[in-house]
């Protein structure tokens, strides 16, 4: 089952520092998930000054329970980078399902 995960960073003065401290582990987990076929796409959300303020990730897990297990171990959750997280079931367009992952 495919999901869109939108994580919004905190807005306090230490938010960007927390993001940068957890970023390497977040990217490593993302690469592992992409190899395993769970992560389909990811992007950082930017403000008008191109400062990172959140993330959008499209994932594929057999169930919401397995998605929640991933979120519990996501470095941006554990590192308190994301202040709010919204999860929505979705369906990737057939046009994009044919795009090969690098």
DSSP file (Angstrom, degrees, kcal/mol; ACC not computed):
  #  RESIDUE AA STRUCTURE BP1 BP2  ACC     N-H-->O    O-->H-N    N-H-->O    O-->H-N    TCO  KAPPA ALPHA  PHI   PSI    X-CA   Y-CA   Z-CA
    1    1 A X              0   0    0      0, 0.0    60,-2.5     0, 0.0     2,-0.3   0.000 360.0 360.0 360.0 134.6    0.0    0.0    0.0
    2    2 A X  E     -AB  60  90A   0     88,-0.6    88,-2.5    58,-0.2     2,-0.3  -0.662 360.0-177.7 -94.5 145.7    1.4    3.4   -1.0
    3    3 A X  E     -AB  59  89A   0     56,-2.4    56,-2.4    -2,-0.3     2,-0.5  -0.981  24.5-137.9-139.1 148.3    1.4    6.4    1.4
    4    4 A X  E     -AB  58  88A   0     84,-3.0    84,-2.4    -2,-0.3     2,-0.5  -0.950  22.3-164.2-102.0 126.8    2.5   10.0    1.2
    5    5 A X  E     -AB  57  87A   0     52,-3.3    52,-2.7    -2,-0.5     2,-0.6  -0.961   4.6-171.5-113.2 123.1    4.3   11.1    4.4
    6    6 A X  E     -AB  56  86A   0     80,-2.9    80,-2.7    -2,-0.5     2,-0.5  -0.960   2.4-171.2-117.7 116.2    4.6   14.8    5.0
    7    7 A X  E     -AB  55  85A   0     48,-2.4    48,-2.7    -2,-0.6     2,-0.5  -0.926   7.3-156.6-109.2 126.3    6.9   15.8    7.9
    8    8 A X  E     -AB  54  84A   0     76,-3.1    75,-3.4    -2,-0.5    76,-1.6  -0.893  17.5-130.6-104.2 123.7    7.0   19.5    9.0
    9    9 A X  E     - B   0  82A   0     44,-2.5    73,-0.2    -2,-0.5    72,-0.1  -0.240  30.4 -95.6 -65.8 156.8   10.1   20.6   10.8
   10   10 A X        -     0   0    0     71,-1.8    -1,-0.1    70,-0.2    74,-0.0  -0.263  24.7-139.9 -63.4 162.2    9.9   22.5   14.0
   11   11 A X        +     0   0    0     -3,-0.1    -1,-0.1     4,-0.1    -2,-0.0   0.314  62.7 113.0-110.5   6.7   10.0   26.3   13.8
   12   12 A X  S >  S-     0   0    0      1,-0.1     3,-1.6     2,-0.0     4,-0.4  -0.220  85.2 -97.7 -74.8 171.1   12.2   27.0   16.8
   13   13 A X  T 3  S+     0   0    0      1,-0.3     4,-0.3     2,-0.1     3,-0.2   0.683 122.5  49.9 -66.6 -18.5   15.7   28.4   16.5
   14   14 A X  T 3> S+     0   0    0      1,-0.1     4,-2.3     2,-0.1    -1,-0.3   0.377  81.1  98.9 -98.8   3.6   17.3   24.9   16.8
   15   15 A X  H <> S+     0   0    0     -3,-1.6     4,-2.2     1,-0.2    -1,-0.1   0.920  84.0  45.2 -60.0 -48.0   15.1   23.2   14.2
   16   16 A X  H  > S+     0   0    0     -4,-0.4     4,-2.6     1,-0.2    -1,-0.2   0.887 111.4  53.7 -65.9 -37.6   17.7   23.4   11.4
   17   17 A X  H  > S+     0   0    0     -4,-0.3     4,-2.1     2,-0.2    -1,-0.2   0.903 108.8  49.1 -62.9 -40.9   20.5   22.2   13.6
   18   18 A X  H  X S+     0   0    0     -4,-2.3     4,-1.7     2,-0.2    -2,-0.2   0.917 111.1  50.8 -63.5 -42.1   18.4   19.2   14.6
   19   19 A X  H  X S+     0   0    0     -4,-2.2     4,-1.2     1,-0.2     3,-0.3   0.943 111.6  46.4 -59.7 -48.4   17.7   18.5   11.0
   20   20 A X  H  X S+     0   0    0     -4,-2.6     4,-0.5     1,-0.2    -1,-0.2   0.855 109.9  54.3 -66.3 -34.1   21.4   18.7   10.0
   21   21 A X  H  < S+     0   0    0     -4,-2.1     4,-0.3     1,-0.2    -1,-0.2   0.841 118.5  34.7 -67.1 -32.7   22.4   16.5   13.0
   22   22 A X  H  X S+     0   0    0     -4,-1.7     4,-2.3    -3,-0.3    -1,-0.2   0.523  94.3  93.1 -96.5  -7.8   20.0   13.7   11.9
   23   23 A X  H  X S+     0   0    0     -4,-1.2     4,-2.9     1,-0.2     5,-0.2   0.877  80.9  52.2 -61.0 -44.9   20.4   14.2    8.1
   24   24 A X  H  X S+     0   0    0     -4,-0.5     4,-2.2     1,-0.2    -1,-0.2   0.924 114.1  43.6 -59.4 -45.5   23.2   11.6    7.5
   25   25 A X  H  > S+     0   0    0     -4,-0.3     4,-2.4     2,-0.2    -1,-0.2   0.881 113.2  52.9 -66.7 -37.8   21.2    8.9    9.2
   26   26 A X  H  X S+     0   0    0     -4,-2.3     4,-2.4     2,-0.2    -2,-0.2   0.928 111.0  46.1 -61.9 -45.9   18.0    9.9    7.5
   27   27 A X  H  X S+     0   0    0     -4,-2.9     4,-2.4     2,-0.2    -2,-0.2   0.891 111.5  52.1 -66.0 -39.7   19.7    9.8    4.1
   28   28 A X  H  X S+     0   0    0     -4,-2.2     4,-2.1    -5,-0.2    -1,-0.2   0.922 111.7  46.0 -62.8 -43.8   21.2    6.4    4.9
   29   29 A X  H  X S+     0   0    0     -4,-2.4     4,-2.7     1,-0.2    -2,-0.2   0.899 111.2  53.3 -65.5 -39.6   17.9    5.0    5.9
   30   30 A X  H  X S+     0   0    0     -4,-2.4     4,-2.3     2,-0.2    -2,-0.2   0.910 108.5  49.4 -60.6 -42.7   16.2    6.5    2.8
   31   31 A X  H  X S+     0   0    0     -4,-2.4     4,-2.3     2,-0.2    -1,-0.2   0.910 111.8  48.7 -63.5 -42.2   18.8    4.8    0.6
   32   32 A X  H  X S+     0   0    0     -4,-2.1     4,-2.0     1,-0.2    -2,-0.2   0.916 112.0  48.8 -62.6 -43.8   18.2    1.4    2.3
   33   33 A X  H  <>S+     0   0    0     -4,-2.7     5,-2.3     1,-0.2     6,-1.2   0.870 109.9  51.6 -66.0 -36.4   14.5    1.8    1.9
   34   34 A X  H ><5S+     0   0    0     -4,-2.3     3,-1.0     4,-0.2    -1,-0.2   0.920 109.7  49.7 -65.6 -42.8   14.8    2.7   -1.8
   35   35 A X  H 3<5S+     0   0    0     -4,-2.3    -2,-0.2     1,-0.2    -1,-0.2   0.877 111.4  49.5 -61.4 -37.6   16.9   -0.4   -2.4
   36   36 A X  T 3<5S-     0   0    0     -4,-2.0    -1,-0.2    -5,-0.2    -2,-0.2   0.515 117.4-114.6 -80.7  -4.9   14.3   -2.5   -0.6
   37   37 A X  T < 5S+     0   0    0     -3,-1.0    -3,-0.2    -4,-0.5    -2,-0.1   0.522  88.8 108.6  85.8   5.8   11.5   -1.0   -2.7
   38   38 A X      < +     0   0    0     -5,-2.3    22,-2.8    -6,-0.2     2,-0.6   0.854  68.2  58.5 -84.3 -35.6    9.8    0.8    0.2
   39   39 A X  E     +C   59   0A   0     -6,-1.2    20,-0.2    20,-0.2    -2,-0.2  -0.852  54.5 172.2-100.6 123.8   10.7    4.4   -0.6
   40   40 A X  E     -     0   0A   0     18,-3.2     2,-0.3    -2,-0.6    19,-0.2   0.774  66.1 -11.2 -97.7 -32.9    9.6    5.5   -4.0
   41   41 A X  E     -C   58   0A   0     17,-1.4    17,-2.8    60,-0.0    -1,-0.4  -0.972  56.8-173.6-165.1 151.2   10.4    9.2   -3.9
   42   42 A X  E     +C   57   0A   0     -2,-0.3     2,-0.3    15,-0.2    15,-0.2  -0.991   4.7 174.7-151.3 150.1   11.5   11.9   -1.4
   43   43 A X  E     -C   56   0A   0     13,-2.2    13,-2.7    -2,-0.3     2,-0.3  -0.989  29.5-119.7-152.6 147.6   12.0   15.6   -1.4
   44   44 A X  E     -C   55   0A   0     -2,-0.3     2,-0.4    11,-0.2    11,-0.3  -0.698  29.0-128.1 -83.2 140.5   12.8   18.3    1.1
   45   45 A X  E     -C   54   0A   0      9,-2.7     8,-3.1    -2,-0.3     9,-0.9  -0.743  28.9-160.6 -85.3 138.1   10.3   21.1    1.5
   46   46 A X  E     -C   52   0A   0     -2,-0.4     6,-0.2     6,-0.2     2,-0.1  -0.890  10.6-137.3-121.2 149.5   11.8   24.6    1.1
   47   47 A X    >   -     0   0    0      4,-1.9     3,-2.0    -2,-0.3     6,-0.0  -0.260  50.0 -79.8 -88.0-172.7   10.6   28.0    2.2
   48   48 A X  T 3  S+     0   0    0      1,-0.3    -1,-0.0     2,-0.1    -2,-0.0   0.671 134.3  50.9 -64.7 -16.4   10.9   31.1    0.0
   49   49 A X  T 3  S-     0   0    0      2,-0.1    -1,-0.3     0, 0.0     3,-0.1   0.193 119.9-108.9-104.2  13.8   14.6   31.4    0.9
   50   50 A X    <   +     0   0    0     -3,-2.0     2,-0.4     1,-0.3    -2,-0.1   0.727  68.8 148.8  63.6  26.4   15.3   27.7    0.1
   51   51 A X        -     0   0    0      1,-0.1    -4,-1.9     2,-0.0    -1,-0.3  -0.762  55.7-109.0 -85.8 133.6   15.7   26.7    3.7
   52   52 A X  E     + C   0  46A   0     -2,-0.4    -6,-0.2    -6,-0.2     3,-0.1  -0.445  46.1 163.8 -66.2 130.1   14.6   23.2    4.4
   53   53 A X  E     -     0   0A   0     -8,-3.1   -44,-2.5     1,-0.3     2,-0.3   0.345  58.8 -27.6-129.1   2.0   11.4   23.1    6.4
   54   54 A X  E     -AC   8  45A   0     -9,-0.9    -9,-2.7   -46,-0.3     2,-0.3  -0.985  59.8-101.7 170.7-170.0   10.1   19.6    6.0
   55   55 A X  E     -AC   7  44A   0    -48,-2.7   -48,-2.4    -2,-0.3     2,-0.4  -0.988   7.2-156.4-144.7 149.3    9.9   16.5    3.9
   56   56 A X  E     +AC   6  43A   0    -13,-2.7   -13,-2.2    -2,-0.3     2,-0.4  -0.999  22.2 176.9-124.3 126.3    7.6   14.7    1.5
   57   57 A X  E     -AC   5  42A   0    -52,-2.7   -52,-3.3    -2,-0.4     2,-0.6  -0.996  20.1-154.5-133.2 132.7    8.2   11.0    1.1
   58   58 A X  E     +AC   4  41A   0    -17,-2.8   -18,-3.2    -2,-0.4   -17,-1.4  -0.941  27.2 175.9-105.3 123.4    6.2    8.4   -0.9
   59   59 A X  E     -AC   3  39A   0    -56,-2.4   -56,-2.4    -2,-0.6     2,-0.4  -0.808  26.1-145.0-125.8 163.7    6.5    4.9    0.5
   60   60 A X  E     +A    2   0A   0    -22,-2.8     2,-0.3    -2,-0.3   -58,-0.2  -0.956  29.0 157.7-133.7 113.1    5.1    1.5   -0.2
   61   61 A X        -     0   0    0    -60,-2.5     6,-0.0    -2,-0.4     3,-0.0  -0.944  49.4-118.8-130.7 152.9    4.5   -0.9    2.8
   62   62 A X  S    S+     0   0    0     -2,-0.3     2,-0.3     1,-0.1   -60,-0.1   0.785  94.2   1.7 -60.9 -26.4    2.2   -3.9    3.1
   63   63 A X  S  > S-     0   0    0    -62,-0.1     4,-1.6     1,-0.1     5,-0.1  -0.972  70.9-107.4-155.2 165.7    0.2   -2.1    5.9
   64   64 A X  H  > S+     0   0    0     -2,-0.3     4,-2.8     1,-0.2     5,-0.2   0.835 117.1  62.5 -64.7 -33.1   -0.1    1.0    7.9
   65   65 A X  H  > S+     0   0    0      1,-0.2     4,-1.7     2,-0.2    -1,-0.2   0.911 104.7  45.6 -59.4 -43.3    1.4   -1.0   10.8
   66   66 A X  H  > S+     0   0    0      2,-0.2     4,-1.9     1,-0.2    -1,-0.2   0.861 111.1  52.8 -70.3 -34.9    4.6   -1.5    8.9
   67   67 A X  H  X S+     0   0    0     -4,-1.6     4,-2.5     1,-0.2    -2,-0.2   0.932 108.7  50.3 -62.1 -44.9    4.7    2.1    7.9
   68   68 A X  H  X S+     0   0    0     -4,-2.8     4,-1.9     1,-0.2    -2,-0.2   0.859 106.7  55.0 -62.6 -35.5    4.3    3.1   11.6
   69   69 A X  H  X S+     0   0    0     -4,-1.7     4,-0.8     2,-0.2    -1,-0.2   0.900 108.9  48.0 -64.2 -40.4    7.2    0.8   12.5
   70   70 A X  H >X S+     0   0    0     -4,-1.9     3,-1.3     1,-0.2     4,-0.9   0.942 108.9  53.7 -62.7 -46.7    9.4    2.6   10.0
   71   71 A X  H >< S+     0   0    0     -4,-2.5     3,-0.7     1,-0.3    -2,-0.2   0.865 101.2  59.8 -58.3 -36.2    8.3    6.0   11.4
   72   72 A X  H 3< S+     0   0    0     -4,-1.9    -1,-0.3     1,-0.2    -2,-0.2   0.799 113.8  37.5 -61.3 -27.5    9.3    4.9   14.9
   73   73 A X  H << S+     0   0    0     -3,-1.3     2,-0.2    -4,-0.8    -1,-0.2   0.442  85.6 121.0-103.2  -2.2   12.9    4.4   13.6
   74   74 A X    XX  -     0   0    0     -4,-0.9     4,-2.6    -3,-0.7     3,-1.6  -0.470  63.3-137.5 -65.5 124.9   13.0    7.4   11.2
   75   75 A X  H 3> S+     0   0    0      1,-0.3     4,-2.5    -2,-0.2     6,-0.3   0.797 102.6  57.9 -56.7 -30.5   15.9    9.6   12.3
   76   76 A X  H 34>S+     0   0    0      2,-0.2     6,-2.0     1,-0.2     5,-1.7   0.733 111.5  42.6 -74.4 -19.5   13.8   12.8   11.8
   77   77 A X  H X45S+     0   0    0     -3,-1.6     3,-1.7     3,-0.2    -2,-0.2   0.898 117.0  45.1 -82.3 -51.6   11.3   11.4   14.2
   78   78 A X  H 3<5S+     0   0    0     -4,-2.6    -2,-0.2     1,-0.3    -3,-0.2   0.839 115.2  48.9 -61.5 -33.6   13.8   10.2   16.8
   79   79 A X  T 3<5S-     0   0    0     -4,-2.5    -1,-0.3    -5,-0.3    -2,-0.1   0.317 111.2-120.3 -89.7   8.5   15.8   13.4   16.5
   80   80 A X  T < 5S+     0   0    0     -3,-1.7   -70,-0.2     2,-0.1    -3,-0.2   0.818  72.9 132.1  56.5  34.3   12.7   15.6   16.9
   81   81 A X      < +     0   0    0     -5,-1.7   -71,-1.8    -6,-0.3     2,-0.5   0.943  59.2  61.5 -75.4 -52.9   13.2   17.2   13.5
   82   82 A X  E     -B    9   0A   0     -6,-2.0   -73,-0.3   -73,-0.2     3,-0.1  -0.650  59.4-177.3 -80.1 123.5    9.6   16.8   12.4
   83   83 A X  E    S+     0   0A   0    -75,-3.4     2,-0.4    -2,-0.5   -74,-0.2   0.830  76.0  21.4 -84.2 -37.8    7.2   18.6   14.6
   84   84 A X  E     -B    8   0A   0    -76,-1.6   -76,-3.1     2,-0.0     2,-0.4  -0.983  67.0-166.6-131.7 142.9    4.1   17.4   12.8
   85   85 A X  E     -B    7   0A   0     -2,-0.4     2,-0.4   -78,-0.2   -78,-0.2  -0.996   1.5-169.6-131.9 128.5    3.7   14.3   10.5
   86   86 A X  E     -B    6   0A   0    -80,-2.7   -80,-2.9    -2,-0.4     2,-0.4  -0.957   4.5-166.0-115.9 136.0    0.7   13.7    8.2
   87   87 A X  E     +B    5   0A   0     -2,-0.4     2,-0.4   -82,-0.2   -82,-0.2  -0.985   7.9 178.5-124.8 130.2    0.3   10.3    6.5
   88   88 A X  E     -B    4   0A   0    -84,-2.4   -84,-3.0    -2,-0.4     2,-0.1  -0.997  29.8-122.4-131.1 131.9   -2.2    9.8    3.6
   89   89 A X  E     +B    3   0A   0     -2,-0.4   -86,-0.3   -86,-0.2     2,-0.3  -0.448  45.0 167.8 -62.5 146.6   -2.8    6.6    1.6
   90   90 A X  E     -B    2   0A   0    -88,-2.5   -88,-0.6    -2,-0.1     2,-0.4  -0.911  34.4-129.9-150.4 176.7   -2.2    7.3   -2.1
   91   91 A X        -     0   0    0     -2,-0.3     2,-0.2   -90,-0.1     3,-0.1  -0.961  25.4-130.1-137.2 118.4   -1.8    5.6   -5.4
   92   92 A X        -     0   0    0     -2,-0.4     5,-0.1     1,-0.1   -90,-0.0  -0.462  35.4-103.9 -67.6 135.5    1.2    6.4   -7.6
   93   93 A X    >>  -     0   0    0     -2,-0.2     3,-1.3     1,-0.1     4,-1.2  -0.295  23.1-122.9 -57.9 140.4    0.2    7.2  -11.2
   94   94 A X  H 3> S+     0   0    0      1,-0.3     4,-0.7     2,-0.2    -1,-0.1   0.820 111.3  64.5 -55.3 -31.0    0.8    4.3  -13.7
   95   95 A X  H 34 S+     0   0    0      1,-0.2    -1,-0.3     2,-0.2     3,-0.2   0.841 107.8  40.3 -61.9 -32.2    2.9    6.8  -15.7
   96   96 A X  H X4 S+     0   0    0     -3,-1.3     3,-1.0     1,-0.2    -1,-0.2   0.642  99.2  73.4 -92.1 -16.3    5.4    7.0  -12.8
   97   97 A X  H 3< S+     0   0    0     -4,-1.2    -1,-0.2     1,-0.2    -2,-0.2   0.731  94.1  56.2 -68.4 -20.1    5.4    3.4  -11.8
   98   98 A X  T 3< S+     0   0    0     -4,-0.7     2,-0.3    -3,-0.2    -1,-0.2   0.604  81.2 105.8 -86.3 -12.3    7.4    2.7  -14.9
   99   99 A X  S <  S-     0   0    0     -3,-1.0     2,-0.2    -4,-0.1    -3,-0.0  -0.540  72.4-129.1 -71.8 127.0   10.2    5.1  -13.9
  100  100 A X        -     0   0    0     -2,-0.3     2,-0.2     1,-0.1    -2,-0.1  -0.554  14.9-125.1 -80.0 140.1   13.2    3.1  -12.8
  101  101 A X              0   0    0     -2,-0.2    -1,-0.1     1,-0.1   -60,-0.0  -0.574 360.0 360.0 -77.8 145.5   14.8    4.0   -9.4
  102  102 A X              0   0    0     -2,-0.2    -1,-0.1     0, 0.0   -67,-0.0   0.465 360.0 360.0 -76.9 360.0   18.5    4.7   -9.5
